[in-house]
C-alpha cells in the first residue's frame, strides 16, 4: 500500500470501544500491564449482589465478565455508544442508562461494587451510590498517555489532564473514609506498525490530537510513514494506573 492508500483509513468506521480492526491484524500492539483489571473486576463481581459499570462503551468488555450479579447496571455518556451497549447488554439483564455528565442516576447506597475502566468520575457520586463496605475499582488513562504521538505531530499534550496520575488520583482514598486495597501505575509501550493504524487510532481517540485531520498533518504523517517503510515502528509510552478501594 502507498501513503495515499493508508490515508483512507480515516474513513473506516469505529464502533463502541473495539480496536480489533488494527489489533486483530497485529498492526497496533500494546505491552503488558503488571496487573489485570479484568481479573480484579471478575473477582469482585463474584462477591457482589448489585454492581455498576461506569462508561461501558459498547458493552464489549463488560460482556466478557459474565456471569453478573443479581442487579447489574451500566452507564454510557457517548451518544453513539449507548445503543450499542444497550443492544449488547440488555439481553444479559443489564440496565443500561445514558448519562450526560458525572452525576450517577441511581439512588443512594445502591451498589456494593462500582467498576470504572477509562471513564471520568466524580468521587462524591461514587461514594453516594456505594453501600458501606462497597468497593470501587477503576483503571484510568494517565495524563501523559501516548504523548509521543503528540511529540511527533508537534502538538502539545492537553494541560487539563497532564497531571492526572496515580499520585493525584490516590490522595482521596488515603482518607479515613476509604480503605485502599491496592493500586499501581505503569507505562507500557504501544507500537504502531503502519501509518494507517496510527490514523485509525487518532480518529477513534479524538482527544489525543483534538484537531486531527489527515490534511492538516499530512507532512508529519508522511515523515512517520517513510520511517515505517524501513521496518521502523512508532513506539510510544502508554500511561495507566488503577485503584481498588473500599468505602468504610
SELO-24537 format. One record per residue (C-alpha): residue number from 1; y negated, z negated, x; residue in one letter. Coordinates in Angstrom, 3 decimals. Example, Ala and Ser with C-alpha at 12.3 -4.5 7.8 and 13.67 -1.06 7.14 Angstrom:
BEGIN
<atom><pos>1</pos><v>4.500</v><w>-7.800</w><u>12.300</u><code>A</code></atom>
<atom><pos>2</pos><v>1.060</v><w>-7.140</w><u>13.670</u><code>S</code></atom>
END
This chain:
BEGIN
<atom><pos>1</pos><v>0.000</v><w>0.000</w><u>0.000</u><code>X</code></atom>
<atom><pos>2</pos><v>-3.512</v><w>0.702</w><u>1.186</u><code>X</code></atom>
<atom><pos>3</pos><v>-6.521</v><w>-1.563</w><u>0.843</u><code>X</code></atom>
<atom><pos>4</pos><v>-7.750</v><w>0.048</w><u>-2.373</u><code>X</code></atom>
<atom><pos>5</pos><v>-4.337</v><w>-0.439</w><u>-3.979</u><code>X</code></atom>
<atom><pos>6</pos><v>-4.495</v><w>-4.149</w><u>-3.193</u><code>X</code></atom>
<atom><pos>7</pos><v>-7.953</v><w>-4.421</w><u>-4.736</u><code>X</code></atom>
<atom><pos>8</pos><v>-6.381</v><w>-3.585</w><u>-8.100</u><code>X</code></atom>
<atom><pos>9</pos><v>-4.615</v><w>-6.975</w><u>-8.066</u><code>X</code></atom>
<atom><pos>10</pos><v>-7.815</v><w>-8.403</w><u>-9.550</u><code>X</code></atom>
<atom><pos>11</pos><v>-6.834</v><w>-6.709</w><u>-12.826</u><code>X</code></atom>
<atom><pos>12</pos><v>-3.420</v><w>-8.383</w><u>-13.009</u><code>X</code></atom>
<atom><pos>13</pos><v>-3.197</v><w>-10.845</w><u>-15.933</u><code>X</code></atom>
<atom><pos>14</pos><v>-2.770</v><w>-14.543</w><u>-15.178</u><code>X</code></atom>
<atom><pos>15</pos><v>-1.307</v><w>-16.853</w><u>-17.825</u><code>X</code></atom>
<atom><pos>16</pos><v>-1.078</v><w>-20.620</w><u>-18.036</u><code>X</code></atom>
<atom><pos>17</pos><v>-0.635</v><w>-22.087</w><u>-14.570</u><code>X</code></atom>
<atom><pos>18</pos><v>2.005</v><w>-19.660</w><u>-13.343</u><code>X</code></atom>
<atom><pos>19</pos><v>1.665</v><w>-18.182</w><u>-9.863</u><code>X</code></atom>
<atom><pos>20</pos><v>5.177</v><w>-16.727</w><u>-9.802</u><code>X</code></atom>
<atom><pos>21</pos><v>3.785</v><w>-13.185</w><u>-9.556</u><code>X</code></atom>
<atom><pos>22</pos><v>2.837</v><w>-13.909</w><u>-5.940</u><code>X</code></atom>
<atom><pos>23</pos><v>5.002</v><w>-16.927</w><u>-5.086</u><code>X</code></atom>
<atom><pos>24</pos><v>8.203</v><w>-15.457</w><u>-6.521</u><code>X</code></atom>
<atom><pos>25</pos><v>7.848</v><w>-12.429</w><u>-4.271</u><code>X</code></atom>
<atom><pos>26</pos><v>7.030</v><w>-14.614</w><u>-1.259</u><code>X</code></atom>
<atom><pos>27</pos><v>3.514</v><w>-13.195</w><u>-0.973</u><code>X</code></atom>
<atom><pos>28</pos><v>1.993</v><w>-16.689</w><u>-1.025</u><code>X</code></atom>
<atom><pos>29</pos><v>3.796</v><w>-19.802</w><u>0.149</u><code>X</code></atom>
<atom><pos>30</pos><v>2.836</v><w>-23.445</w><u>0.476</u><code>X</code></atom>
<atom><pos>31</pos><v>4.005</v><w>-26.169</w><u>2.824</u><code>X</code></atom>
<atom><pos>32</pos><v>5.941</v><w>-29.161</w><u>1.554</u><code>X</code></atom>
<atom><pos>33</pos><v>4.298</v><w>-32.390</w><u>0.455</u><code>X</code></atom>
<atom><pos>34</pos><v>5.781</v><w>-35.708</w><u>1.651</u><code>X</code></atom>
<atom><pos>35</pos><v>6.179</v><w>-36.765</w><u>-1.999</u><code>X</code></atom>
<atom><pos>36</pos><v>7.354</v><w>-35.115</w><u>-5.216</u><code>X</code></atom>
<atom><pos>37</pos><v>5.060</v><w>-35.506</w><u>-8.199</u><code>X</code></atom>
<atom><pos>38</pos><v>7.814</v><w>-34.083</w><u>-10.394</u><code>X</code></atom>
<atom><pos>39</pos><v>10.383</v><w>-36.633</w><u>-9.245</u><code>X</code></atom>
<atom><pos>40</pos><v>7.968</v><w>-39.500</w><u>-9.825</u><code>X</code></atom>
<atom><pos>41</pos><v>6.933</v><w>-38.168</w><u>-13.235</u><code>X</code></atom>
<atom><pos>42</pos><v>10.533</v><w>-37.714</w><u>-14.323</u><code>X</code></atom>
<atom><pos>43</pos><v>11.416</v><w>-41.234</w><u>-13.205</u><code>X</code></atom>
<atom><pos>44</pos><v>8.501</v><w>-42.778</w><u>-15.116</u><code>X</code></atom>
<atom><pos>45</pos><v>9.234</v><w>-40.675</w><u>-18.221</u><code>X</code></atom>
<atom><pos>46</pos><v>12.763</v><w>-42.052</w><u>-18.294</u><code>X</code></atom>
<atom><pos>47</pos><v>11.452</v><w>-45.557</w><u>-18.998</u><code>X</code></atom>
<atom><pos>48</pos><v>8.623</v><w>-44.573</w><u>-21.355</u><code>X</code></atom>
<atom><pos>49</pos><v>8.507</v><w>-44.638</w><u>-25.150</u><code>X</code></atom>
<atom><pos>50</pos><v>5.162</v><w>-42.849</w><u>-25.514</u><code>X</code></atom>
<atom><pos>51</pos><v>3.667</v><w>-40.591</w><u>-22.847</u><code>X</code></atom>
<atom><pos>52</pos><v>0.692</v><w>-38.270</w><u>-22.401</u><code>X</code></atom>
<atom><pos>53</pos><v>0.369</v><w>-35.270</w><u>-20.095</u><code>X</code></atom>
<atom><pos>54</pos><v>-3.282</v><w>-34.502</w><u>-19.361</u><code>X</code></atom>
<atom><pos>55</pos><v>-4.208</v><w>-30.894</w><u>-18.631</u><code>X</code></atom>
<atom><pos>56</pos><v>-0.787</v><w>-29.455</w><u>-19.387</u><code>X</code></atom>
<atom><pos>57</pos><v>-1.888</v><w>-25.839</w><u>-18.836</u><code>X</code></atom>
<atom><pos>58</pos><v>0.623</v><w>-23.526</w><u>-20.459</u><code>X</code></atom>
<atom><pos>59</pos><v>3.198</v><w>-26.321</w><u>-20.510</u><code>X</code></atom>
<atom><pos>60</pos><v>5.302</v><w>-24.679</w><u>-17.792</u><code>X</code></atom>
<atom><pos>61</pos><v>5.573</v><w>-27.788</w><u>-15.638</u><code>X</code></atom>
<atom><pos>62</pos><v>5.943</v><w>-30.378</w><u>-18.376</u><code>X</code></atom>
<atom><pos>63</pos><v>8.775</v><w>-28.418</w><u>-19.978</u><code>X</code></atom>
<atom><pos>64</pos><v>10.758</v><w>-28.830</w><u>-16.762</u><code>X</code></atom>
<atom><pos>65</pos><v>10.640</v><w>-32.633</w><u>-17.174</u><code>X</code></atom>
<atom><pos>66</pos><v>12.777</v><w>-32.732</w><u>-20.336</u><code>X</code></atom>
<atom><pos>67</pos><v>14.047</v><w>-34.912</w><u>-21.968</u><code>X</code></atom>
<atom><pos>68</pos><v>10.858</v><w>-36.502</w><u>-23.302</u><code>X</code></atom>
<atom><pos>69</pos><v>10.183</v><w>-39.996</w><u>-24.731</u><code>X</code></atom>
<atom><pos>70</pos><v>10.167</v><w>-40.667</w><u>-28.473</u><code>X</code></atom>
<atom><pos>71</pos><v>6.495</v><w>-39.658</w><u>-28.580</u><code>X</code></atom>
<atom><pos>72</pos><v>5.154</v><w>-37.069</w><u>-26.143</u><code>X</code></atom>
<atom><pos>73</pos><v>1.628</v><w>-35.668</w><u>-26.273</u><code>X</code></atom>
<atom><pos>74</pos><v>-0.292</v><w>-33.236</w><u>-24.099</u><code>X</code></atom>
<atom><pos>75</pos><v>-3.921</v><w>-32.169</w><u>-23.801</u><code>X</code></atom>
<atom><pos>76</pos><v>-5.429</v><w>-28.913</w><u>-22.567</u><code>X</code></atom>
<atom><pos>77</pos><v>-9.098</v><w>-28.137</w><u>-22.045</u><code>X</code></atom>
<atom><pos>78</pos><v>-8.915</v><w>-24.477</w><u>-21.049</u><code>X</code></atom>
<atom><pos>79</pos><v>-9.007</v><w>-22.498</w><u>-24.302</u><code>X</code></atom>
<atom><pos>80</pos><v>-6.771</v><w>-19.571</w><u>-23.213</u><code>X</code></atom>
<atom><pos>81</pos><v>-4.040</v><w>-22.014</w><u>-22.129</u><code>X</code></atom>
<atom><pos>82</pos><v>-3.992</v><w>-24.094</w><u>-25.310</u><code>X</code></atom>
<atom><pos>83</pos><v>-1.989</v><w>-21.660</w><u>-27.491</u><code>X</code></atom>
<atom><pos>84</pos><v>0.427</v><w>-21.047</w><u>-24.617</u><code>X</code></atom>
<atom><pos>85</pos><v>1.077</v><w>-24.773</w><u>-24.208</u><code>X</code></atom>
<atom><pos>86</pos><v>1.379</v><w>-25.250</w><u>-27.951</u><code>X</code></atom>
<atom><pos>87</pos><v>3.895</v><w>-22.417</w><u>-28.280</u><code>X</code></atom>
<atom><pos>88</pos><v>5.972</v><w>-23.658</w><u>-25.350</u><code>X</code></atom>
<atom><pos>89</pos><v>5.935</v><w>-27.401</w><u>-26.014</u><code>X</code></atom>
<atom><pos>90</pos><v>5.839</v><w>-27.926</w><u>-29.782</u><code>X</code></atom>
<atom><pos>91</pos><v>9.490</v><w>-26.808</w><u>-30.199</u><code>X</code></atom>
<atom><pos>92</pos><v>10.340</v><w>-29.787</w><u>-27.957</u><code>X</code></atom>
<atom><pos>93</pos><v>8.467</v><w>-32.176</w><u>-30.261</u><code>X</code></atom>
<atom><pos>94</pos><v>5.336</v><w>-32.413</w><u>-28.121</u><code>X</code></atom>
<atom><pos>95</pos><v>1.973</v><w>-32.909</w><u>-29.834</u><code>X</code></atom>
<atom><pos>96</pos><v>-0.429</v><w>-30.541</w><u>-28.046</u><code>X</code></atom>
<atom><pos>97</pos><v>-4.133</v><w>-31.289</w><u>-28.533</u><code>X</code></atom>
<atom><pos>98</pos><v>-7.146</v><w>-29.222</w><u>-27.378</u><code>X</code></atom>
<atom><pos>99</pos><v>-9.948</v><w>-31.129</w><u>-25.646</u><code>X</code></atom>
<atom><pos>100</pos><v>-13.445</v><w>-30.164</w><u>-24.552</u><code>X</code></atom>
<atom><pos>101</pos><v>-14.143</v><w>-32.984</w><u>-22.090</u><code>X</code></atom>
<atom><pos>102</pos><v>-12.512</v><w>-36.068</w><u>-20.566</u><code>X</code></atom>
<atom><pos>103</pos><v>-12.531</v><w>-38.000</w><u>-23.854</u><code>X</code></atom>
<atom><pos>104</pos><v>-8.927</v><w>-38.522</w><u>-24.985</u><code>X</code></atom>
<atom><pos>105</pos><v>-8.428</v><w>-38.087</w><u>-28.764</u><code>X</code></atom>
<atom><pos>106</pos><v>-5.918</v><w>-40.912</w><u>-29.129</u><code>X</code></atom>
<atom><pos>107</pos><v>-6.024</v><w>-44.487</w><u>-30.360</u><code>X</code></atom>
<atom><pos>108</pos><v>-6.285</v><w>-47.472</w><u>-28.046</u><code>X</code></atom>
<atom><pos>109</pos><v>-3.133</v><w>-48.606</w><u>-26.215</u><code>X</code></atom>
<atom><pos>110</pos><v>-1.158</v><w>-45.605</w><u>-27.499</u><code>X</code></atom>
<atom><pos>111</pos><v>0.811</v><w>-44.768</w><u>-24.343</u><code>X</code></atom>
<atom><pos>112</pos><v>2.863</v><w>-46.573</w><u>-21.749</u><code>X</code></atom>
<atom><pos>113</pos><v>2.615</v><w>-43.575</w><u>-19.397</u><code>X</code></atom>
<atom><pos>114</pos><v>-0.198</v><w>-41.121</w><u>-18.675</u><code>X</code></atom>
<atom><pos>115</pos><v>0.557</v><w>-38.155</w><u>-16.414</u><code>X</code></atom>
<atom><pos>116</pos><v>-2.138</v><w>-36.036</w><u>-14.805</u><code>X</code></atom>
<atom><pos>117</pos><v>-1.472</v><w>-33.182</w><u>-12.408</u><code>X</code></atom>
<atom><pos>118</pos><v>-4.592</v><w>-31.479</w><u>-11.094</u><code>X</code></atom>
<atom><pos>119</pos><v>-6.771</v><w>-32.340</w><u>-14.090</u><code>X</code></atom>
<atom><pos>120</pos><v>-10.050</v><w>-34.259</w><u>-14.170</u><code>X</code></atom>
<atom><pos>121</pos><v>-10.032</v><w>-37.694</w><u>-15.772</u><code>X</code></atom>
<atom><pos>122</pos><v>-12.280</v><w>-40.478</w><u>-16.977</u><code>X</code></atom>
<atom><pos>123</pos><v>-10.577</v><w>-43.657</w><u>-15.800</u><code>X</code></atom>
<atom><pos>124</pos><v>-12.168</v><w>-45.631</w><u>-18.633</u><code>X</code></atom>
<atom><pos>125</pos><v>-10.475</v><w>-43.317</w><u>-21.117</u><code>X</code></atom>
<atom><pos>126</pos><v>-7.153</v><w>-43.564</w><u>-19.293</u><code>X</code></atom>
<atom><pos>127</pos><v>-7.375</v><w>-47.370</w><u>-19.444</u><code>X</code></atom>
<atom><pos>128</pos><v>-8.254</v><w>-47.263</w><u>-23.119</u><code>X</code></atom>
<atom><pos>129</pos><v>-5.186</v><w>-45.262</w><u>-24.174</u><code>X</code></atom>
<atom><pos>130</pos><v>-2.765</v><w>-47.108</w><u>-21.876</u><code>X</code></atom>
<atom><pos>131</pos><v>-0.869</v><w>-50.147</w><u>-23.056</u><code>X</code></atom>
<atom><pos>132</pos><v>-0.986</v><w>-53.241</w><u>-20.817</u><code>X</code></atom>
<atom><pos>133</pos><v>1.694</v><w>-52.664</w><u>-18.216</u><code>X</code></atom>
<atom><pos>134</pos><v>1.396</v><w>-48.902</w><u>-18.694</u><code>X</code></atom>
<atom><pos>135</pos><v>1.458</v><w>-46.513</w><u>-15.744</u><code>X</code></atom>
<atom><pos>136</pos><v>-0.998</v><w>-43.826</w><u>-14.686</u><code>X</code></atom>
<atom><pos>137</pos><v>0.378</v><w>-41.164</w><u>-12.341</u><code>X</code></atom>
<atom><pos>138</pos><v>-1.946</v><w>-38.482</w><u>-11.036</u><code>X</code></atom>
<atom><pos>139</pos><v>-1.776</v><w>-35.813</w><u>-8.371</u><code>X</code></atom>
<atom><pos>140</pos><v>-5.165</v><w>-34.370</w><u>-7.521</u><code>X</code></atom>
<atom><pos>141</pos><v>-6.537</v><w>-31.396</w><u>-5.627</u><code>X</code></atom>
<atom><pos>142</pos><v>-8.852</v><w>-32.764</w><u>-2.950</u><code>X</code></atom>
<atom><pos>143</pos><v>-12.395</v><w>-31.603</w><u>-2.354</u><code>X</code></atom>
<atom><pos>144</pos><v>-11.686</v><w>-29.539</w><u>0.769</u><code>X</code></atom>
<atom><pos>145</pos><v>-8.663</v><w>-27.713</w><u>-0.651</u><code>X</code></atom>
<atom><pos>146</pos><v>-8.237</v><w>-24.251</w><u>0.896</u><code>X</code></atom>
<atom><pos>147</pos><v>-11.735</v><w>-24.424</w><u>2.374</u><code>X</code></atom>
<atom><pos>148</pos><v>-10.514</v><w>-21.942</w><u>4.979</u><code>X</code></atom>
<atom><pos>149</pos><v>-10.843</v><w>-19.250</w><u>2.309</u><code>X</code></atom>
<atom><pos>150</pos><v>-14.490</v><w>-20.190</w><u>1.871</u><code>X</code></atom>
<atom><pos>151</pos><v>-14.973</v><w>-20.046</w><u>5.631</u><code>X</code></atom>
<atom><pos>152</pos><v>-13.580</v><w>-16.510</w><u>5.830</u><code>X</code></atom>
<atom><pos>153</pos><v>-15.682</v><w>-15.313</w><u>2.893</u><code>X</code></atom>
<atom><pos>154</pos><v>-18.728</v><w>-17.225</w><u>4.205</u><code>X</code></atom>
<atom><pos>155</pos><v>-19.092</v><w>-19.216</w><u>1.002</u><code>X</code></atom>
<atom><pos>156</pos><v>-19.903</v><w>-22.963</w><u>1.122</u><code>X</code></atom>
<atom><pos>157</pos><v>-17.488</v><w>-25.444</w><u>-0.406</u><code>X</code></atom>
<atom><pos>158</pos><v>-18.671</v><w>-26.884</w><u>-3.723</u><code>X</code></atom>
<atom><pos>159</pos><v>-20.676</v><w>-30.005</w><u>-2.788</u><code>X</code></atom>
<atom><pos>160</pos><v>-19.904</v><w>-31.610</w><u>-6.149</u><code>X</code></atom>
<atom><pos>161</pos><v>-16.236</v><w>-32.060</w><u>-5.205</u><code>X</code></atom>
<atom><pos>162</pos><v>-16.334</v><w>-32.073</w><u>-1.394</u><code>X</code></atom>
<atom><pos>163</pos><v>-15.879</v><w>-35.862</w><u>-1.161</u><code>X</code></atom>
<atom><pos>164</pos><v>-13.052</v><w>-36.056</w><u>-3.721</u><code>X</code></atom>
<atom><pos>165</pos><v>-10.272</v><w>-37.675</w><u>-1.682</u><code>X</code></atom>
<atom><pos>166</pos><v>-7.718</v><w>-40.461</w><u>-1.810</u><code>X</code></atom>
<atom><pos>167</pos><v>-10.225</v><w>-42.888</w><u>-0.292</u><code>X</code></atom>
<atom><pos>168</pos><v>-12.712</v><w>-42.172</w><u>-3.076</u><code>X</code></atom>
<atom><pos>169</pos><v>-10.263</v><w>-41.985</w><u>-5.975</u><code>X</code></atom>
<atom><pos>170</pos><v>-8.211</v><w>-45.017</w><u>-4.956</u><code>X</code></atom>
<atom><pos>171</pos><v>-11.051</v><w>-47.554</w><u>-4.934</u><code>X</code></atom>
<atom><pos>172</pos><v>-10.993</v><w>-48.403</w><u>-8.679</u><code>X</code></atom>
<atom><pos>173</pos><v>-7.252</v><w>-49.066</w><u>-8.503</u><code>X</code></atom>
<atom><pos>174</pos><v>-7.778</v><w>-51.820</w><u>-5.927</u><code>X</code></atom>
<atom><pos>175</pos><v>-9.462</v><w>-53.980</w><u>-8.580</u><code>X</code></atom>
<atom><pos>176</pos><v>-7.696</v><w>-56.873</w><u>-10.387</u><code>X</code></atom>
<atom><pos>177</pos><v>-7.263</v><w>-54.621</w><u>-13.443</u><code>X</code></atom>
<atom><pos>178</pos><v>-4.687</v><w>-52.480</w><u>-11.684</u><code>X</code></atom>
<atom><pos>179</pos><v>-1.571</v><w>-52.777</w><u>-9.559</u><code>X</code></atom>
<atom><pos>180</pos><v>-1.438</v><w>-49.921</w><u>-7.065</u><code>X</code></atom>
<atom><pos>181</pos><v>2.204</v><w>-48.835</w><u>-6.992</u><code>X</code></atom>
<atom><pos>182</pos><v>1.957</v><w>-46.012</w><u>-4.462</u><code>X</code></atom>
<atom><pos>183</pos><v>-0.456</v><w>-43.435</w><u>-3.076</u><code>X</code></atom>
<atom><pos>184</pos><v>-0.572</v><w>-40.716</w><u>-0.468</u><code>X</code></atom>
<atom><pos>185</pos><v>-2.566</v><w>-37.793</w><u>0.892</u><code>X</code></atom>
<atom><pos>186</pos><v>-1.568</v><w>-34.604</w><u>2.706</u><code>X</code></atom>
<atom><pos>187</pos><v>-2.911</v><w>-31.263</w><u>3.933</u><code>X</code></atom>
<atom><pos>188</pos><v>-0.019</v><w>-28.767</w><u>3.902</u><code>X</code></atom>
<atom><pos>189</pos><v>-0.505</v><w>-25.139</w><u>4.859</u><code>X</code></atom>
<atom><pos>190</pos><v>-0.970</v><w>-22.454</w><u>2.228</u><code>X</code></atom>
<atom><pos>191</pos><v>-0.166</v><w>-18.990</w><u>3.550</u><code>X</code></atom>
<atom><pos>192</pos><v>-1.165</v><w>-15.580</w><u>2.186</u><code>X</code></atom>
<atom><pos>193</pos><v>0.826</v><w>-12.606</w><u>3.463</u><code>X</code></atom>
<atom><pos>194</pos><v>-1.211</v><w>-9.755</w><u>1.946</u><code>X</code></atom>
<atom><pos>195</pos><v>-4.758</v><w>-9.334</w><u>0.713</u><code>X</code></atom>
<atom><pos>196</pos><v>-3.596</v><w>-8.597</w><u>-2.835</u><code>X</code></atom>
<atom><pos>197</pos><v>-2.082</v><w>-12.079</w><u>-3.076</u><code>X</code></atom>
<atom><pos>198</pos><v>-5.388</v><w>-13.622</w><u>-1.982</u><code>X</code></atom>
<atom><pos>199</pos><v>-7.318</v><w>-11.547</w><u>-4.522</u><code>X</code></atom>
<atom><pos>200</pos><v>-4.929</v><w>-12.551</w><u>-7.316</u><code>X</code></atom>
<atom><pos>201</pos><v>-5.248</v><w>-16.211</w><u>-6.296</u><code>X</code></atom>
<atom><pos>202</pos><v>-9.050</v><w>-16.138</w><u>-6.260</u><code>X</code></atom>
<atom><pos>203</pos><v>-9.123</v><w>-14.597</w><u>-9.720</u><code>X</code></atom>
<atom><pos>204</pos><v>-6.812</v><w>-17.360</w><u>-11.009</u><code>X</code></atom>
<atom><pos>205</pos><v>-8.805</v><w>-20.146</w><u>-9.276</u><code>X</code></atom>
<atom><pos>206</pos><v>-12.418</v><w>-19.185</w><u>-10.057</u><code>X</code></atom>
<atom><pos>207</pos><v>-13.873</v><w>-22.478</w><u>-8.831</u><code>X</code></atom>
<atom><pos>208</pos><v>-12.768</v><w>-21.758</w><u>-5.239</u><code>X</code></atom>
<atom><pos>209</pos><v>-15.330</v><w>-18.949</w><u>-4.927</u><code>X</code></atom>
<atom><pos>210</pos><v>-17.300</v><w>-19.029</w><u>-8.207</u><code>X</code></atom>
<atom><pos>211</pos><v>-18.994</v><w>-15.651</w><u>-7.790</u><code>X</code></atom>
<atom><pos>212</pos><v>-15.914</v><w>-13.816</w><u>-6.520</u><code>X</code></atom>
<atom><pos>213</pos><v>-15.581</v><w>-10.105</w><u>-7.183</u><code>X</code></atom>
<atom><pos>214</pos><v>-13.807</v><w>-7.555</w><u>-5.014</u><code>X</code></atom>
<atom><pos>215</pos><v>-17.019</v><w>-5.533</w><u>-4.904</u><code>X</code></atom>
<atom><pos>216</pos><v>-19.173</v><w>-8.377</w><u>-3.595</u><code>X</code></atom>
<atom><pos>217</pos><v>-16.679</v><w>-9.477</w><u>-0.935</u><code>X</code></atom>
<atom><pos>218</pos><v>-15.228</v><w>-6.077</w><u>-0.069</u><code>X</code></atom>
<atom><pos>219</pos><v>-16.177</v><w>-6.196</w><u>3.634</u><code>X</code></atom>
<atom><pos>220</pos><v>-14.802</v><w>-9.707</w><u>4.150</u><code>X</code></atom>
<atom><pos>221</pos><v>-11.595</v><w>-8.809</w><u>2.301</u><code>X</code></atom>
<atom><pos>222</pos><v>-11.209</v><w>-5.648</w><u>4.368</u><code>X</code></atom>
<atom><pos>223</pos><v>-11.531</v><w>-7.660</w><u>7.583</u><code>X</code></atom>
<atom><pos>224</pos><v>-8.773</v><w>-10.043</w><u>6.458</u><code>X</code></atom>
<atom><pos>225</pos><v>-6.638</v><w>-7.094</w><u>5.296</u><code>X</code></atom>
<atom><pos>226</pos><v>-6.821</v><w>-5.487</w><u>8.745</u><code>X</code></atom>
<atom><pos>227</pos><v>-5.553</v><w>-8.707</w><u>10.320</u><code>X</code></atom>
<atom><pos>228</pos><v>-2.735</v><w>-8.951</w><u>7.777</u><code>X</code></atom>
<atom><pos>229</pos><v>-1.755</v><w>-5.339</w><u>8.503</u><code>X</code></atom>
<atom><pos>230</pos><v>-0.947</v><w>-6.517</w><u>12.032</u><code>X</code></atom>
<atom><pos>231</pos><v>1.514</v><w>-9.115</w><u>10.686</u><code>X</code></atom>
<atom><pos>232</pos><v>-1.008</v><w>-11.937</w><u>10.817</u><code>X</code></atom>
<atom><pos>233</pos><v>-1.064</v><w>-14.109</w><u>7.714</u><code>X</code></atom>
<atom><pos>234</pos><v>-4.066</v><w>-16.025</w><u>6.408</u><code>X</code></atom>
<atom><pos>235</pos><v>-3.297</v><w>-19.732</w><u>6.768</u><code>X</code></atom>
<atom><pos>236</pos><v>-5.489</v><w>-22.339</w><u>5.081</u><code>X</code></atom>
<atom><pos>237</pos><v>-5.104</v><w>-26.067</w><u>4.524</u><code>X</code></atom>
<atom><pos>238</pos><v>-4.456</v><w>-27.451</w><u>1.082</u><code>X</code></atom>
<atom><pos>239</pos><v>-5.701</v><w>-30.913</w><u>0.115</u><code>X</code></atom>
<atom><pos>240</pos><v>-3.531</v><w>-33.025</w><u>-2.173</u><code>X</code></atom>
<atom><pos>241</pos><v>-3.299</v><w>-36.718</w><u>-2.973</u><code>X</code></atom>
<atom><pos>242</pos><v>-1.525</v><w>-38.849</w><u>-5.531</u><code>X</code></atom>
<atom><pos>243</pos><v>-1.949</v><w>-42.272</w><u>-7.096</u><code>X</code></atom>
<atom><pos>244</pos><v>0.528</v><w>-44.259</w><u>-9.164</u><code>X</code></atom>
<atom><pos>245</pos><v>-0.872</v><w>-47.455</w><u>-10.683</u><code>X</code></atom>
<atom><pos>246</pos><v>-0.002</v><w>-49.965</w><u>-13.390</u><code>X</code></atom>
<atom><pos>247</pos><v>-2.612</v><w>-51.341</w><u>-15.803</u><code>X</code></atom>
<atom><pos>248</pos><v>-2.469</v><w>-55.141</w><u>-15.804</u><code>X</code></atom>
END
